[in-house]
Amino acid sequence: MGVTEIIKNLIQKGGKRVWTLVTLVVGVGMSFIAFYLPEKVLYGIIGVSGATVFYDTIFKTFQKIFEKKEETER
C-alpha cells in the first residue's frame, strides 16, 4: 500500500483503472524484489512504505483532530 501511495503522489492522474494497473505492477515488482534482490533493498522499501502509510493514516488523522479542536476553541 505504501509504495502505491508514493507512486500516486508522483503521478497525478485520475482513474481507477490506472491505479488498479499500478497496484498490480507494484505487487509484481515487490515480489521480484523479495525473491531476487538483497534483503537490505527490501528493508529500505518496507521502511519508506511504512512511513508513507503512517503519514497517510495516523498523522493525517491526528492533524484533523487538532484542527477541529482549534476551530472549536475560537
Rosetta blueprint (number, residue, H / E / L):
1 M L
2 G H
3 V H
4 T H
5 E H
6 I H
7 I H
8 K H
9 N H
10 L H
11 I L
12 Q L
13 K L
14 G L
15 G L
16 K H
17 R H
18 V H
19 W H
20 T H
21 L H
22 V H
23 T H
24 L H
25 V H
26 V H
27 G H
28 V H
29 G H
30 M H
31 S H
32 F H
33 I H
34 A H
35 F H
36 Y H
37 L L
38 P L
39 E H
40 K H
41 V H
42 L H
43 Y H
44 G H
45 I H
46 I H
47 G H
48 V H
49 S H
50 G H
51 A H
52 T H
53 V H
54 F H
55 Y H
56 D H
57 T H
58 I H
59 F H
60 K H
61 T H
62 F H
63 Q H
64 K H
65 I H
66 F H
67 E H
68 K H
69 K H
70 E H
71 E H
72 T H
73 E H
74 R L
